[in-house]
């Protein structure tokens, strides 16, 4: 009986077997494969990681700046922050220092600084951000007596102007007066008379100041008779005449006047030529130097010739 019941139960209840689940296909889908291929491209990867966030930020900023109220508020905040920085004590200029200039030039520079401050509508103390140092330097260097200038703001709030003045090297006599000029031929100022600067050589004539370099070389070449030199005269804007005391003249050529003057100095050293009754030494023709005697010496020679002929 028991065996019969067991047989019936085995037929009635199905036997459940433990079968393994089906394996998933490891191959990626088509879209997954395309995405992975795109992510392997550097340009696409950079555009996803950088381009999209940047584009989003630009869009948000553009939307924010499109509102006029937002722009005005931002501009006001920037202006407030800038004023707060520029007004800090370490950026304020409280004093002016001028060095390398005499009293007259220093006074002119102070007037220029005052005009600069009037242009920007401020006065000491003033923020260094409000000063246009290149413009101020340009205005200072335009002064007649100033050759160069350094304009800077020193620590401690001092506007420091270091001036290099033009130094006169000669006196130029012109139709409108007597002027001082520097080594570049720039006019520095006027003097009342030649006797005000006897330490400087004198040049005269049209175009003389434009050839000041050559004139200084000629003065150096004429050092043996320096105590007798009255000055150099520019003749016809082409050549020089060296004028000595007593009206004696040395006429120099247009080309290579220094060499011609050296020849005259050599003759003077050998024969004391310039201390004789010579009115003019004409060196314009280098192949045939010519001497012109004083009228008195000419009369003496004529008289001596007449006596010899008798």
Secondary structure, DSSP 4 states (H G I P E B T S, - for coil): -HHHHHHHHHHHSPPPP-PPPPPPP-SPPHHHHHHHHHHTSHHHHHIIIIIHHHHHHHHHHHHHHTSHHHHHHHHHHHHHHHHHHHTSGGGEE-EEEEES--HHHHHHHHHHHHHHHHHHT--SSEEGGG--HHHHHHHHHTSTTEEEEEEEEETTTEEEEEEEEPPP-EEEEETTEEEEE-TTS-EEEEES-GGGGTTSEEEESTTTGGGHHHHHHHHHHTGGGGGGEEEEEEETTTEEEEEEGGG-EEE--SS-HHHHHHHHHHHHHHH-GGGSSEEEEE-SSTTS-EEEE-HHHHHHHHHHHHHHH-
